[in-house]
């Protein structure tokens, strides 16, 4: 439990907590206008500060990293597993948690310059052990349960009130599943293993996509296409081997001879096209060389005569006409250059095609012109060796492709086996699941006279958590789903020797919630905090505090913290604006 939040910042308003419900109300300042909010009073900043003192990472944008607070220390007096501790943290030395007091031997400390401290990572480890009984082995597992991931459900940030199962919008499926299975006392290791399957599946899909779009065409391909290519090449090898064994004239002789004739015809056509293009190219190049600048003398003379004879008809100045003629000549030259470039490109492409065709023709001609059986035999052996090498390469590609498909099938089997293990685990832990479902239903029934539904579905992607309160959907009911779930967690953990004994709800929790439900929630929270021995810390604007007259045993003065924070410049929690 928390006892006090304090700072060496002179303007900071210390916050002292008590057992049970702790209400922090932000008042309007004397000079507040109707439209002015109390966002600067420090309600949400207090939640952020608590999380910082309990080991959250001080990323850019964190209040302790603001220039105005960077060198100030902020402290927390708390009770942890029955032991009283006082710790401090500073934005400038974010990785150090300074320990001002603790029982002897409670945790190992480092001493430097007369100050004792523990690293933030070690502090989080201690908090995890003492609050959620997370042992060191579990803590070292990648994506395993951690204090910060679990405690985020007990001190949600102002942006964490969209759904019960998430503490921030981009929270991964793995993080949600591991955290909630741990908090609901299910087998979190199974949830963690589902993440391994998701990562393998992601890799297989990426490889499959790469093989389809050609990125891995030298390694894998389409299994059906590869099998077809191998079959055709093996058939060709079989025919060639038969020819070599029987030592006869190549059966493909006439086909290759016809191919030579076809290539010769194509080469002739390409050469003819080259001749036509080259003649036209020469003509264009002569045209460009002979092209001269326009003679402006005649134009000048015409303008002078026209001005003398018909001055009223002269609408264009001589320099404009001269520029127009220059533009015509320039455009014509540019057009000719473009056409020359196109012709050169066509000639170059035909040259490449002719080289390829000529090489093919030369290779075929060497085969056809071979004299003697030995030369013919050696050429056939060379072709056969190439085919064998191609078949071997295709076989390796097929093997890699088949291996990928096999891994995909194996992963599907592994996924179903894991799902089966999860179903068995849920059966064995049916009591824990029933407790959470009934607790959620009871709490929602107290709020809305209707039992809400909390379901845990063992899907093939891991446990799926769903929440619903019957009736018309609204922002208020969505927020109250979170309230019911958070209170469910407090109830589920109340008998554990090491347990979370603090629940913090920022004012954002109650945005859009009907006043009657806010009143019921505060009443339920006060009763549960007393019954299950935990602190329930709530921040609200004073004018959002509902009428509690329906609950005569609810006395505001018993729960309200003596903390005067307002929306004025110096009235906020820190006493300064930043």
Secondary structure, DSSP 8 states (H G I E B T S, - for coil): -EEEEEES-TT---EE--SSEEEEEEE--TT--TT---TTSSHHHHHHHHHHHTT----TT-GGGSTTTTT-EEEEEEEETTEEEEEEEEGGGTTEEEEEE--TTSS--EEETTEEEEEHHHHHHHHHHHHH---HHHHHSTT---HHHHHTTTB--TT--S-TT-SSTT--HHHHHHHHHHHTTS-HHHHHHHHHHHHHHHHHHHHHHHHHHTTTTTT---HHHHHHHHHHHHHHHHHHHHHHHHT---TTHHHHHHHHHHHHHHHHHHHHHHHHHHHHHHHHHHHHHH-----HHHHHHHHHHHHHH-GGG--S-HHHHHHHHHHHHHHHHHHHHHHHHHHHHHHHHHHHHHHHHHHHHHHHHHHHT--SHHHHHHHHHHHHHHHHHHHHHHHHHHHHHHHHHHHHHHHHHHHHHHHHHHHHHHHHTHHHHHHHHHHHHHHHHHHHSS--EEEEEEETTEEEEEEE-SSS--HHHHHHHHHHHHHHHHHHTTT-SS---EEEE-GGGGTT--HHHHHHHHHHHHHHHHHTT-EEEEEEEGGG----TT-TT--HHHHB-S--EESSTTTSTTSS--
